[in-house]
């Protein structure tokens, strides 16, 4: 960031109007920008979607876009929902169309149509605004994904006493944009490039996750077999079947001490084996099972069977965890075994109706295949450790890109940074 931009930020934060800017009730922004409402930039009034049920795929049917088919980043999620209705053609989205969720917990969520998503018919709980050609639709949509917009949504919902915003209310939402179509397009182009970089980084994470899943399927024997499909060179001895309870000790010592950090389900990134928060900042006095560095935490309550952690510190596992310690078998191998589809299948044979849990008696008495060589056990553990490290590395790169883009968007959409 150059000195000129820093000075401009300091001036605006101090209430000083920089040269070439104007101060209005709406805030400080460039003199050659204008305030517009969603209704003003739209070719028609907000239009409500089709009231029809979703159905399964059939040849010739269009895909159905519902609130649940839009993620928190405003991207389309293909949930294989289709619609069969004679009026479908009246609700097909086109270039420059933005839809907004009008009710429920997701009110305010929005999606701008992307041709790569195919033919989409928008559903009744969505409201469509078709942006006029002289305005950049992507830039308008970005202005509806800001903290200012979120505050506006919260305020509108508070007025009615329930989460919901109708078409007339959405039309009143205002933002600032450049008068120049060229500047609008340039801002949109810059941020779209960042979006593509973030998307590519996300695909890289997905690719490594798929590779890990593939390896978990191929590097552990299938049921009825004593050798895996993929194996490291130099290992030929057949694997042996042993009951899980004979090679794993399940710790159960409880503690309510305040001296150790506590780990709960929400602290673990499901399926990743990493913590998503700093436990030092967390305050909890709940009782739990004491675990040591090197222990494995495995969530035994559905739907938390993918909450696993290879602990590198001592602490307390709060909630329905198994704390596992290996007996004669490599701990890193055990950690990978509990992530395999075979183990998950057994753990899913849970007991209890309201809060179904994995059955330790069943799991501990189930035989799984193990390499007789400790070297092979360690080799398998190490290859998955490398995959986990690669996944984490690229996840962090993506998170960094997202954070940088967020700051850049704030500067570009307020005119602090000009293009």
Order of alpha helices (4+ residues) and beta strands (2+ residues): alpha-beta-beta-beta-alpha-beta-beta-beta-beta-beta-beta-beta-beta-alpha-alpha-alpha-beta-alpha-beta-alpha-beta-beta-beta-beta-beta-beta-beta-beta-beta-beta-alpha-alpha-alpha-beta-alpha
